[in-house]
Amino acid sequence: MAGAPQAPRAEDLQIWLHRALEDAAAAYPGIVRSTAAVVHDLQTARRAAWHADDDIYPASVIKVPLMVEVFRRYAAGTLSPDTAVDIDERNMTATSGPAPLVPGYRANVAELVELMIAHSDNVATNQLIDVLHRERVTAAMRTLGLQTFLLGRKLSGCEPLIDDPEEVGRNRLPAAEIAFLLELIARGEITGSERQQRIMATCVDNAKLAMGLNFGDTFMHKTGETSQVSHDAGILMTRDGRRYVVVLYCQVIPTAGQADATHANPFMAHWMRVIRRHL
């Protein structure tokens, strides 16, 4: 009887990660300008990375640290899931999917977190930035070990960018740092990890890495996208129970109309399909 699949050696994992990028580029040329990628094998602690420290704009992947900070404050007793939050006109911007948040709507923190992760709601995100305060989120993430993380400004769904007088810089979350944070969540090393995994499992954007999964796989993840970048980062649990952190950041060649970078989705799915064969 065949035994369980052998865990890849670190050097093999690095080779496969790079070859998968080359294979995806050959299959879908002229779409992606540059990439950053990480695969962590949580069983063996083996990891592979490609340009993982590059300063690529994180887009909506930045929402995962916000969720982590919310759960930290739940545990500290300084914030409750039921805390009421009135939606402010100043936080309105275009967003993907359903847009239930309008000025004056009374939400609660738990609702904002779920909209932010499942539907990538930018209004929910901006409202949570006001609740949490960006400088405190940045400080908390650096304490966790995300040494260059910066929550600098609110998110905008379109041009012109949302007016943000408290902006302190461009958001920063390299692939290596979101991979590290996801590893903490996957290992249960931060408060509320199990609940956060369940929330990420509800992400409705499954047209990127999720398209390259095998039958029976579970992917708890968060995507991000602008006209310039397309990202996906998550915790993969295979059908046989093996767990990995998988991150792919893509800087894309924009389309003529500067639309969101959905044209990178086939590249990303192809990369995942190739790397998945070895996990």
Secondary structure, DSSP 8 states (H G I E B T S, - for coil): ---------HHHHHHHHHHHHHHHHHHSTTSEEEEEEEEEETTT--EEEESTTS----GGGGHHHHHHHHHHHHHHTS--TT-EEE--GGG----SS-----TT-EEEHHHHHHHHHHS--HHHHHHHHHHH-HHHHHHHHHHHT-TT-B--S---SSSS----TT--S--B--HHHHHHHHHHHHTT-STTHHHHHHHHTT----SSGGGG--TT-EEEEEEEE-SSEEEEEEEEE-TTS-EEEEEEEEEE---TT---SGGGHHHHHHHHHHHHTT-
